[in-house]
Amino acid sequence: MDTIGARIKHLRKEAGLTLDALGDRVGVTKSSLSFVENDKNAPSLRTVKLIARELGASEQWILTGEGDPHPAGKNSELEAFIAARGCSDDTAQFLRTFFSMTPAQRAATIAFIREVVAPQPPADPPQDPEEG
């Protein structure tokens, strides 16, 4: 993998993501990402940082091909957070899944959780049929 584009494409495919999915996560269009992967355009440093963060990769490896593409494992900041808080396996898996979602999926998940935990109004007491 001699080029930035080839390295980004490798990481994207390794993560099992489409151009659309990775583009959504980093805020670029499918066509822009395609141009980058095919070395027709150079990515901005901001885009490289976002791709590295989303794919748990080294910015240095993306830019130069030097070093380990995944030096500290995927999303080491999240893993450190999970370890520091002593999260249960279920909570850790939820957090990993949540942070692998697209922004739209995260927003829908948050809306669902708010709906589930929202205070419910008290139920009306049953009516006595004779009080009618």
C-alpha positions as CSV (number, residue, x, y, z in Angstrom):
1,M,0.0,0.0,0.0
2,D,2.0,2.8,-1.4
3,T,-0.5,5.7,-1.1
4,I,-2.8,7.3,1.4
5,G,-5.8,6.4,-0.6
6,A,-4.8,2.7,-0.7
7,R,-4.2,2.7,3.0
8,I,-7.6,4.3,3.7
9,K,-9.3,1.9,1.4
10,H,-7.6,-1.0,3.2
11,L,-8.7,0.2,6.6
12,R,-12.3,0.8,5.4
13,K,-12.5,-2.7,3.9
14,E,-10.9,-4.2,7.0
15,A,-13.7,-2.6,9.1
16,G,-16.3,-3.9,6.7
17,L,-17.6,-0.5,5.8
18,T,-18.9,0.9,2.5
19,L,-17.9,4.2,1.1
20,D,-21.3,5.6,2.2
21,A,-20.9,4.3,5.8
22,L,-17.4,5.6,6.3
23,G,-18.4,8.9,4.6
24,D,-21.3,9.3,7.0
25,R,-19.2,8.7,10.0
26,V,-16.5,11.3,9.0
27,G,-18.8,13.8,7.3
28,V,-17.7,13.5,3.7
29,T,-19.6,12.3,0.6
30,K,-19.2,8.9,-0.9
31,S,-17.7,10.5,-4.1
32,S,-15.2,12.6,-2.1
33,L,-14.0,9.5,-0.3
34,S,-13.8,7.6,-3.5
35,F,-11.6,10.3,-5.0
36,V,-9.3,10.0,-2.0
37,E,-9.2,6.2,-2.1
38,N,-8.3,6.4,-5.8
39,D,-5.7,9.0,-5.2
40,K,-7.4,11.7,-7.3
41,N,-7.7,14.0,-4.3
42,A,-5.6,14.3,-1.2
43,P,-7.6,14.2,2.1
44,S,-7.5,17.1,4.5
45,L,-5.6,16.5,7.7
46,R,-9.0,16.8,9.5
47,T,-10.4,14.0,7.3
48,V,-7.4,11.8,8.1
49,K,-7.8,12.4,11.8
50,L,-11.5,11.5,11.6
51,I,-10.9,8.4,9.6
52,A,-8.1,7.3,12.0
53,R,-10.4,7.9,14.9
54,E,-13.4,6.0,13.4
55,L,-11.3,3.1,12.2
56,G,-9.0,2.8,15.3
57,A,-6.0,3.5,13.1
58,S,-2.8,5.5,13.3
59,E,-2.8,8.8,11.6
60,Q,0.9,8.4,11.0
61,W,0.3,5.0,9.2
62,I,-2.4,6.5,7.0
63,L,-0.2,9.5,6.0
64,T,3.2,7.7,5.6
65,G,2.6,3.9,5.8
66,E,5.1,3.8,8.7
67,G,4.5,1.9,11.9
68,D,1.6,-0.2,13.0
69,P,-1.8,0.6,11.4
70,H,-3.5,-0.2,14.8
71,P,-0.9,0.7,17.4
72,A,-3.1,0.6,20.5
73,G,-6.0,-1.4,19.4
74,K,-9.3,0.0,18.1
75,N,-10.6,3.0,20.0
76,S,-8.1,2.9,22.8
77,E,-9.7,6.0,24.5
78,L,-13.0,4.2,24.8
79,E,-11.3,1.0,26.1
80,A,-9.5,3.1,28.7
81,F,-12.8,4.7,29.7
82,I,-14.4,1.2,30.0
83,A,-11.6,-0.1,32.1
84,A,-11.4,3.0,34.4
85,R,-15.1,2.8,35.1
86,G,-15.2,-1.0,35.7
87,C,-18.0,-1.4,33.2
88,S,-19.8,-4.8,33.0
89,D,-19.5,-6.8,29.8
90,D,-22.9,-5.7,28.7
91,T,-22.2,-2.0,29.3
92,A,-18.9,-2.3,27.6
93,Q,-20.5,-3.9,24.5
94,F,-23.2,-1.3,24.5
95,L,-20.6,1.5,24.5
96,R,-18.5,-0.1,21.8
97,T,-21.7,-0.6,19.6
98,F,-22.9,3.0,20.3
99,F,-19.6,4.6,19.3
100,S,-19.5,2.5,16.1
101,M,-22.8,3.9,15.0
102,T,-23.3,6.6,12.5
103,P,-24.5,10.0,13.9
104,A,-28.0,9.3,12.7
105,Q,-28.0,5.9,14.4
106,R,-26.7,7.4,17.7
107,A,-29.4,10.1,17.6
108,A,-32.1,7.5,17.1
109,T,-30.7,5.4,19.9
110,I,-30.7,8.4,22.3
111,A,-34.3,9.2,21.3
112,F,-35.3,5.6,22.0
113,I,-33.6,5.6,25.4
114,R,-35.2,8.9,26.3
115,E,-38.6,7.5,25.4
116,V,-38.1,4.3,27.5
117,V,-36.9,6.1,30.6
118,A,-39.2,9.1,30.4
119,P,-41.5,9.4,33.4
120,Q,-44.9,7.9,32.6
121,P,-48.1,9.7,33.7
122,P,-50.0,7.7,36.4
123,A,-52.6,5.4,35.0
124,D,-56.2,6.4,35.5
125,P,-57.8,4.4,38.3
126,P,-60.3,1.8,37.0
127,Q,-63.9,3.2,36.7
128,D,-66.6,1.6,38.8
129,P,-69.3,0.5,36.3
130,E,-72.0,1.5,38.8
131,E,-70.7,5.1,39.0
132,G,-71.4,5.9,35.4
